[in-house]
């Protein structure tokens, strides 16, 4: 009971330190609202791409192709003169310009294969690649439907996409951003709490009081993790689900439990890093590489299957890697505890390991060098 009372008292001290800092509270609010919402707007989806057409045929088929290019992927198709095409592309007014040759419909009906020319502004790399593919599919579909010519493939695959049928990156990016931002903020908060105590000289006072290193660390870990836990869950529900419109298929309470384990492991990591630094500058130099590498290899920004096998093996049991898998399983696939318990166990064990390493730094033989 004495240990619990000490931890609770230290937690209240940390709550007072965090919640009474207006700059920090504004930063947390901004990160879990504006940055999460912005991530949904800067995805790799094709939206409102500009398309021009040089129609030298003016046939029913060319009009069908024009009408098939529709919102929201493309803006309405505009007529372009051939002599103006280069200038318009150079000015960036069109991402795509399609040129239909004369007698295009007649040649297609006669079984000939006239060429269509598609000019692409590749400076818009994402829209250029995805949009050219979309336009090719639209043109081929309209030609085959109009002429009645069957496709030459022997096998026509039927693809069913689950969990995100339209392939909208806005569904995945905000949820992964919550984990990434929670990781960064919590490492910073817990580490800064230790460094702040050390720079002010108050950590020596705490360690000579009837408070041991475990109680001191748990007070900082639990208090700072609780603040980020509330902010992350609020962002998931109010920003991601209600504002952006991402459906949450799985159990939100189960996600909340897994998030708590993840934050415990990250907070313990922040405490451990802080034991190797004497000033805030040193802590920043240690914290930033750890966070950047962890975020790059976690699988939230790019698929882990595209990474070298050695990188996958090394980063498999990092906290953020496990949380990305856990959150995707829960929120998008509706997985239950019987599927995600392994991720939760790993995150908990990682947290205990980091906390144990930090305790070693506060042991009696190392305390003088740490403080």
C-alpha positions in Angstrom: 0.0 0.0 0.0 2.9 2.4 0.7 4.3 1.7 -2.8 0.9 2.4 -4.4 0.5 5.6 -2.3 3.9 6.8 -3.4 3.2 6.1 -7.0 -0.1 7.9 -6.9 1.5 10.9 -5.2 4.2 11.0 -7.9 1.6 10.7 -10.6 -0.3 13.6 -9.2 2.9 15.6 -9.3 3.5 14.7 -12.9 -0.1 15.5 -13.9 0.3 18.9 -12.3 3.5 19.5 -14.3 2.0 18.5 -17.6 -1.5 19.8 -17.4 -0.4 23.3 -16.2 1.9 23.8 -19.1 -0.2 25.7 -21.7 2.4 25.4 -24.5 2.6 21.6 -24.0 -1.2 21.2 -23.9 -1.6 23.2 -27.1 1.1 21.1 -28.8 -0.6 17.9 -27.8 -4.0 19.2 -29.0 -2.5 20.3 -32.3 -0.7 17.0 -32.9 -3.8 14.8 -32.2 -6.2 17.0 -34.2 -4.6 19.0 -37.1 -1.8 16.7 -38.0 -4.0 13.6 -37.9 -6.6 15.4 -40.2 -3.8 16.6 -42.5 -2.5 13.0 -42.9 -5.9 12.0 -44.4 -5.7 14.8 -47.0 -2.2 14.0 -48.3 -2.6 10.4 -49.2 -1.6 8.7 -52.4 -5.2 8.6 -53.8 -6.0 10.1 -57.2 -8.3 13.1 -56.8 -9.4 15.8 -59.2 -6.6 15.3 -61.8 -6.9 17.6 -64.8 -7.4 16.0 -68.2 -7.4 17.6 -71.6 -8.4 16.0 -74.9 -7.4 16.7 -78.5 -10.3 15.0 -80.2 -9.7 14.9 -84.0 -12.3 12.2 -84.5 -15.5 13.7 -82.8 -17.1 10.3 -83.0 -19.5 8.4 -80.6 -16.6 6.3 -79.3 -14.4 9.4 -78.5 -17.3 11.0 -76.8 -17.9 7.8 -74.7 -14.2 7.9 -73.6 -14.6 11.6 -72.7 -17.7 11.0 -70.7 -16.2 8.0 -68.8 -13.5 10.2 -67.2 -15.4 11.3 -64.2 -15.2 12.9 -60.7 -13.8 12.3 -58.1 -10.7 10.9 -59.7 -10.6 13.4 -62.5 -12.0 16.9 -63.2 -14.3 17.3 -66.2 -12.4 16.8 -69.5 -11.6 20.0 -71.4 -10.9 20.4 -75.1 -7.4 21.4 -76.0 -5.9 22.5 -79.3 -2.9 20.5 -80.4 -0.7 23.5 -80.9 -1.4 24.6 -77.3 -0.7 21.3 -75.7 3.0 21.7 -74.9 2.5 25.2 -73.4 -0.4 24.0 -71.2 1.6 21.1 -70.0 4.6 23.3 -69.2 2.4 25.6 -67.2 1.0 22.7 -65.2 -2.6 23.4 -66.2 -3.1 19.7 -67.2 -1.7 16.5 -65.8 -3.0 14.5 -68.7 -3.7 15.3 -72.4 -5.3 12.6 -74.5 -5.0 12.8 -78.3 -7.6 10.9 -80.4 -6.5 10.5 -84.0 -8.9 11.1 -87.0 -11.1 8.2 -88.0 -10.4 6.5 -84.7 -13.9 4.9 -84.4 -13.9 3.7 -88.1 -10.5 2.1 -87.7 -11.5 0.3 -84.6 -14.7 -1.0 -86.2 -12.6 -2.3 -89.1 -10.4 -4.3 -86.8 -7.4 -2.0 -87.1 -5.5 -0.8 -84.0 -5.1 3.0 -84.2 -2.8 4.6 -81.6 -4.0 6.9 -78.9 -1.4 9.3 -77.4 -1.5 10.1 -73.7 0.7 13.0 -72.6 1.5 12.8 -68.9 3.1 15.5 -66.6 5.4 13.3 -64.6 6.4 16.0 -62.2 3.2 15.0 -60.3 4.6 11.6 -59.7 1.8 9.9 -57.7 -1.0 11.2 -59.9 1.0 10.6 -63.1 1.5 6.9 -62.3 -1.9 6.1 -60.8 -3.8 8.4 -63.2 -2.2 6.9 -66.3 -3.2 3.5 -65.2 -6.8 4.6 -64.5 -7.1 6.3 -67.9 -5.8 3.2 -69.7 -8.4 1.0 -68.0 -11.1 3.5 -68.8 -10.1 3.7 -72.5 -9.8 -0.1 -72.9 -13.2 -0.7 -71.2 -15.0 1.8 -73.4 -13.3 0.4 -76.6 -14.2 -3.2 -75.8 -17.8 -2.3 -74.8 -18.3 -0.2 -77.9 -16.8 -2.6 -80.4 -17.9 -5.8 -78.8 -14.4 -7.3 -79.1 -13.6 -9.7 -76.3 -10.4 -9.5 -74.3 -7.6 -11.7 -75.5 -6.6 -13.0 -72.0 -7.3 -16.7 -71.3 -7.8 -16.0 -67.6 -9.9 -13.1 -66.3 -9.2 -12.7 -62.6 -12.0 -11.5 -60.3 -10.5 -9.5 -57.4 -12.4 -8.8 -54.2 -10.8 -6.3 -51.8 -11.7 -6.6 -48.2 -11.5 -4.0 -45.4 -10.9 -1.0 -47.7 -12.6 -1.7 -51.1 -11.8 1.6 -52.6 -8.2 1.6 -51.5 -8.4 4.9 -49.7 -5.2 5.8 -48.0 -7.2 8.2 -45.7 -8.4 5.1 -43.9 -4.9 3.9 -43.0 -2.7 7.0 -42.7 -4.5 8.7 -39.8 -4.6 5.6 -37.6 -0.9 4.9 -38.1 -0.2 8.5 -37.5 -1.8 8.2 -34.0 0.6 5.5 -33.1 3.6 7.4 -34.5 2.7 10.7 -32.8 2.0 8.9 -29.5 5.4 7.3 -29.7 7.2 10.5 -30.3 5.4 12.6 -27.8 5.6 10.1 -25.0 9.3 9.4 -25.4 9.8 13.2 -25.3 7.5 13.7 -22.3 8.9 10.9 -20.1 12.5 11.6 -21.0 12.1 15.4 -20.5 10.5 14.7 -17.1 13.7 12.9 -15.9 16.1 15.4 -17.5 14.1 18.3 -16.0 14.4 16.8 -12.5 18.1 16.3 -13.0 18.8 19.8 -14.3 16.8 21.4 -11.5 18.5 19.2 -8.9 15.2 17.8 -7.5 15.9 14.2 -8.4 18.5 14.0 -5.7 15.9 15.2 -3.2 13.5 12.5 -4.4 16.0 9.7 -4.2 16.9 10.5 -0.6 13.3 10.5 0.4 11.4 7.2 1.3 10.8 6.7 -2.5 12.6 4.1 -4.5 13.6 4.2 -8.1 10.8 2.0 -9.2 8.1 4.2 -7.7 9.8 7.3 -9.2 9.8 5.8 -12.6 6.3 4.4 -12.5 4.9 7.7 -11.4 6.4 9.4 -14.5 5.5 6.5 -16.8 1.9 6.1 -15.8 1.1 9.9 -15.6 2.5 10.8 -18.9 1.1 7.7 -20.6 -2.3 8.5 -19.2 -2.3 12.0 -20.8 -1.3 10.6 -24.2 -3.7 7.7 -23.9 -6.7 10.1 -23.4 -5.5 12.3 -26.2 -5.0 9.4 -28.6 -8.4 7.8 -27.9 -10.1 11.1 -28.3 -8.3 11.7 -31.6 -9.3 8.2 -32.8 -13.0 8.7 -32.1 -13.6 12.4 -32.8 -11.1 13.1 -35.6 -10.5 9.8 -37.3 -13.9 8.2 -36.9 -16.4 11.1 -36.8 -14.6 13.9 -38.7 -12.7 11.9 -41.4 -15.2 9.1 -41.5 -13.0 6.1 -41.1 -15.1 3.1 -40.0 -13.9 1.3 -36.8 -14.8 -2.3 -37.4 -13.2 -3.8 -34.3 -13.5 -3.4 -30.6 -12.5 0.1 -29.4 -12.2 -1.0 -25.7 -9.7 -3.8 -26.8 -7.8 -1.2 -28.9 -7.7 1.0 -25.8 -6.1 -1.8 -23.7 -3.5 -2.5 -26.4 -2.8 1.2 -26.7 -2.2 1.3 -22.9 0.4 -1.5 -23.2 2.0 0.2 -26.2 2.3 3.5 -24.3 3.7 1.7 -21.3 6.5 0.2 -23.4 7.2 3.6 -25.1 7.3 5.5 -21.8 9.7 2.9 -20.4 11.8 3.4 -23.5 11.8 7.2 -22.9 12.9 6.7 -19.3 15.7 4.3 -20.3 17.0 6.8 -22.9 17.0 9.6 -20.4 19.2 7.6 -18.0 22.0 7.9 -20.6 21.7 11.7 -20.9 22.6 14.5 -18.6 21.1 17.4 -20.5 18.1 18.0 -22.7 20.4 18.4 -25.7 22.0 15.0 -25.2 18.5 13.4 -24.7 17.4 14.9 -28.0 20.4 13.6 -29.8 19.6 10.1 -28.5 15.9 10.2 -28.8 15.5 11.4 -32.4 17.5 8.6 -34.1 15.7 6.0 -32.0 12.3 7.4 -33.0 13.1 8.0 -36.7 14.4 4.5 -37.2 11.6 2.9 -35.3 9.0 4.9 -37.3 10.6 4.0 -40.6 10.7 0.3 -40.0 7.3 0.0 -38.2 5.2 -0.5 -41.3 2.9 2.4 -40.9 4.3 4.5 -43.7 5.4 1.7 -46.0 4.8 -2.0 -46.1 7.3 -4.1 -44.2 7.2 -6.7 -47.0 9.1 -4.2 -49.2 12.0 -4.0 -46.7 15.1 -6.2 -46.7 14.7 -9.3 -44.7 17.4 -8.3 -42.2 15.5 -5.0 -41.5 12.3 -6.9 -41.0 14.0 -9.3 -38.6 15.7 -6.6 -36.5 12.5 -4.4 -36.2 10.0 -7.2 -35.7 9.8 -6.8 -31.9 9.9 -3.0 -31.6 7.0 -1.4 -29.8 5.7 0.6 -32.7 6.0 -2.3 -35.1 3.8 -4.5 -32.9 1.3 -1.6 -32.4 0.9 -1.0 -36.1 0.0 -4.7 -36.6 -2.2 -4.7 -33.6 -4.1 -1.5 -34.5 -4.7 -2.6 -38.1 -5.9 -6.0 -37.0 -8.4 -4.5 -34.5 -9.7 -1.4 -36.4 -9.8 -2.7 -40.0 -10.1 -6.5 -39.7 -12.3 -6.7 -36.6 -9.8 -9.1 -34.9 -10.5 -10.3 -31.4 -8.3 -11.0 -28.4 -7.6 -14.5 -29.6 -5.7 -13.0 -32.6 -4.0 -10.0 -31.1 -3.0 -11.3 -27.7 0.5 -12.1 -29.0 1.0 -8.4 -30.0 -0.2 -7.3 -26.6 2.0 -9.7 -24.8 5.1 -8.6 -26.8 4.4 -4.9 -26.1 4.0 -5.6 -22.4 7.2 -7.6 -22.2 9.1 -4.9 -24.1 7.9 -2.3 -21.6 9.0 -4.5 -18.7 12.4 -5.0 -20.3 13.0 -1.3 -20.9 11.9 -0.5 -17.4 14.2 -3.1 -15.9 17.2 -1.6 -17.9 16.3 1.8 -16.6 16.2 0.5 -13.0 19.6 -0.9 -13.5 20.8 2.6 -14.3 19.3 3.8 -11.0 20.7 1.0 -8.9 22.8 1.8 -5.9 26.2 1.3 -7.6 25.2 3.4 -10.6 23.0 6.1 -8.9 25.9 8.5 -8.3 27.1 8.4 -11.9 23.5 8.7 -13.3 22.5 11.6 -11.0 
